Amino acid sequence: MKTNFSLCSLRVFFAVFACSVFFSCGNPPKVEIEQFASPAVDSVQPSSEKAVSEDFVSILKGISIANINQYIHPSTDGLWLIQSSGAMPNMTNTTQVDKNFPVDFTNCKAEELPKVNCDSKSLWTKDGCFVQETNMFKEEKIWTYCGLSKEDEAKVAELAQTISWTVINTGFHARYYFSLIEGKWYLTFVDLRKPCEA
């Protein structure tokens, strides 16, 4: 009788012990789960977009006539310059520019780009240097009016898809287009045509 009682007590003890181990290991307190919960996507997104914008603007402001050729891709894609030839635009390709190339990004602001306004004295809706993450160039399809060969047209059309950032400096009446190629920013197109001229 004594043996049965102690055997029964032993079984009860092990059952209680097993339950306490099972429940203490299997269900961590709710507070710990909440402590490691990841932040909502909405709270992260704006700051990461802002960081990307600040990074590009910081790189842009470091580009000058002294180092601009480092931002032209060394391949045959190089830099395409768009200028006026009478009423029609023309495009030329180069892998470097000289000291007379119009470049000044030091005071560029990251905000909406100005639009052409032929009634304004400056020919723009606002004056200065502005940068925005946009690709207007691929929509305009200027290359289709420049008399390029079919091969060059195809190259330009493909390169135009890579543009991420557009810069307008109204002082030069210049539009600069930047592409991310192989992890580095390159100036791929520059439109030097003065607005409102036939």
C-alpha positions as CSV (number, residue, x, y, z in Angstrom):
1,M,0.0,0.0,0.0
2,K,2.9,2.3,0.9
3,T,4.6,1.4,-2.4
4,N,1.5,2.2,-4.4
5,F,1.2,5.6,-2.6
6,S,4.8,6.7,-3.2
7,L,4.6,5.5,-6.9
8,C,1.5,7.5,-7.3
9,S,3.1,10.5,-5.7
10,L,6.1,10.2,-7.9
11,R,3.9,10.0,-11.1
12,V,2.0,13.1,-10.0
13,F,5.2,15.0,-9.3
14,F,6.6,14.1,-12.8
15,A,3.4,15.1,-14.4
16,V,3.3,18.5,-12.7
17,F,7.0,19.0,-13.4
18,A,6.6,18.2,-17.1
19,C,3.6,20.5,-17.5
20,S,5.5,23.4,-15.8
21,V,8.5,22.9,-18.2
22,F,6.3,22.6,-21.2
23,F,4.2,25.7,-20.5
24,S,7.2,27.9,-19.4
25,C,9.2,27.0,-22.6
26,G,6.5,26.9,-25.1
27,N,4.8,30.2,-24.5
28,P,7.1,33.2,-24.0
29,P,5.4,36.3,-22.4
30,K,3.5,38.5,-24.8
31,V,5.7,41.5,-23.8
32,E,8.8,39.9,-25.3
33,I,7.1,39.3,-28.7
34,E,6.0,42.9,-28.9
35,Q,9.4,44.1,-28.0
36,F,10.9,42.6,-31.1
37,A,8.1,43.4,-33.5
38,S,9.3,45.2,-36.6
39,P,8.2,48.8,-37.3
40,A,5.4,49.4,-39.8
41,V,6.4,49.9,-43.5
42,D,4.7,53.3,-43.5
43,S,6.9,54.6,-40.8
44,V,10.1,53.5,-42.5
45,Q,9.4,54.3,-46.2
46,P,9.5,58.1,-46.1
47,S,12.8,58.3,-44.2
48,S,14.5,55.8,-46.6
49,E,13.3,57.7,-49.6
50,K,14.6,60.9,-48.0
51,A,18.0,59.2,-47.4
52,V,18.3,58.2,-51.1
53,S,17.4,61.7,-52.2
54,E,19.9,63.2,-49.8
55,D,22.6,60.8,-51.0
56,F,22.1,61.7,-54.6
57,V,22.0,65.4,-54.0
58,S,25.2,65.2,-51.9
59,I,26.9,63.4,-54.8
60,L,25.5,65.9,-57.3
61,K,26.8,68.9,-55.4
62,G,30.3,67.4,-55.5
63,I,30.3,67.3,-59.3
64,S,32.3,70.2,-60.9
65,I,34.1,70.9,-64.2
66,A,37.2,69.5,-62.5
67,N,35.8,66.0,-62.1
68,I,32.7,65.8,-64.4
69,N,34.4,63.5,-66.9
70,Q,34.5,60.8,-64.2
71,Y,30.7,60.9,-64.4
72,I,30.6,60.1,-68.1
73,H,30.5,56.4,-68.8
74,P,33.8,55.4,-70.6
75,S,32.0,53.1,-73.1
76,T,30.5,54.0,-76.4
77,D,27.3,55.0,-74.6
78,G,29.2,57.9,-73.1
79,L,27.3,61.2,-72.9
80,W,24.7,62.3,-75.4
81,L,24.5,66.1,-75.9
82,I,21.3,67.6,-77.4
83,Q,21.7,71.0,-79.1
84,S,19.7,73.1,-81.6
85,S,20.4,73.0,-85.3
86,G,17.9,75.5,-86.6
87,A,14.4,74.3,-85.9
88,M,15.5,70.6,-85.3
89,P,17.5,69.2,-82.4
90,N,20.7,67.2,-83.0
91,M,22.4,64.7,-80.8
92,T,26.2,64.1,-80.5
93,N,28.0,61.5,-78.5
94,T,31.1,62.1,-76.4
95,T,33.1,60.4,-73.6
96,Q,34.5,63.7,-72.2
97,V,33.7,67.4,-72.1
98,D,36.0,70.5,-72.0
99,K,36.3,73.3,-69.5
100,N,33.6,75.3,-71.2
101,F,30.9,72.8,-70.5
102,P,28.1,74.4,-68.5
103,V,28.0,72.8,-65.0
104,D,27.2,74.1,-61.6
105,F,25.2,72.0,-59.1
106,T,26.4,73.6,-55.9
107,N,23.1,75.3,-55.1
108,C,20.8,72.6,-56.4
109,K,17.6,72.1,-54.4
110,A,15.7,68.8,-54.3
111,E,12.2,69.9,-55.3
112,E,9.8,69.9,-58.2
113,L,11.5,70.9,-61.5
114,P,10.6,74.2,-63.2
115,K,8.6,74.3,-66.4
116,V,9.3,76.3,-69.5
117,N,7.4,79.6,-69.5
118,C,8.0,81.6,-72.7
119,D,6.2,84.7,-71.1
120,S,8.7,84.8,-68.3
121,K,11.9,86.9,-68.6
122,S,14.0,83.8,-67.6
123,L,11.9,81.5,-69.7
124,W,11.1,79.3,-66.7
125,T,8.5,79.1,-64.0
126,K,11.2,79.5,-61.3
127,D,14.9,80.3,-61.4
128,G,17.8,78.3,-60.0
129,C,19.1,74.7,-60.0
130,F,16.6,72.0,-59.1
131,V,16.8,68.2,-58.9
132,Q,14.0,65.6,-58.9
133,E,13.8,61.8,-59.1
134,T,12.0,61.7,-62.4
135,N,12.6,60.6,-66.1
136,M,10.9,63.1,-68.4
137,F,13.4,62.3,-71.2
138,K,12.0,58.8,-72.0
139,E,8.6,60.3,-72.5
140,E,9.7,63.2,-74.8
141,K,11.6,60.8,-77.2
142,I,13.7,63.7,-78.6
143,W,16.0,61.2,-80.3
144,T,13.3,60.4,-82.9
145,Y,13.7,63.9,-84.3
146,C,17.5,64.1,-84.4
147,G,18.3,62.2,-87.6
148,L,20.2,59.4,-85.8
149,S,20.9,56.1,-87.4
150,K,18.6,53.2,-86.6
151,E,21.4,51.7,-84.5
152,D,22.0,54.9,-82.5
153,E,18.3,55.5,-82.1
154,A,18.0,52.0,-80.5
155,K,21.0,52.7,-78.2
156,V,19.6,56.0,-77.1
157,A,16.1,54.6,-76.5
158,E,17.6,51.8,-74.3
159,L,19.8,54.2,-72.4
160,A,16.9,56.6,-71.8
161,Q,15.1,53.9,-69.8
162,T,17.9,54.0,-67.2
163,I,17.5,57.6,-66.2
164,S,16.6,58.1,-62.5
165,W,17.3,61.8,-61.8
166,T,16.7,65.0,-63.7
167,V,18.5,68.3,-63.0
168,I,17.5,71.6,-64.5
169,N,19.8,74.7,-64.1
170,T,17.8,77.6,-65.5
171,G,20.9,79.8,-65.6
172,F,22.4,77.6,-68.3
173,H,19.0,76.6,-69.8
174,A,20.3,73.1,-69.4
175,R,18.7,69.8,-68.4
176,Y,20.9,67.0,-67.1
177,Y,19.9,63.4,-66.9
178,F,21.6,60.9,-64.6
179,S,21.5,57.0,-64.8
180,L,22.6,54.4,-62.3
181,I,24.9,52.0,-64.2
182,E,26.7,49.2,-62.6
183,G,26.2,50.8,-59.2
184,K,27.5,54.2,-60.1
185,W,25.9,57.5,-61.1
186,Y,26.6,58.7,-64.7
187,L,25.5,61.7,-66.6
188,T,24.0,60.2,-69.7
189,F,22.2,63.0,-71.5
190,V,22.4,66.8,-71.4
191,D,19.8,69.0,-73.2
192,L,21.5,72.4,-74.0
193,R,18.7,73.8,-76.1
194,K,17.4,77.2,-75.0
195,P,13.6,77.1,-74.5
196,C,11.2,79.1,-76.7
197,E,13.6,79.3,-79.6
198,A,12.4,78.1,-83.0
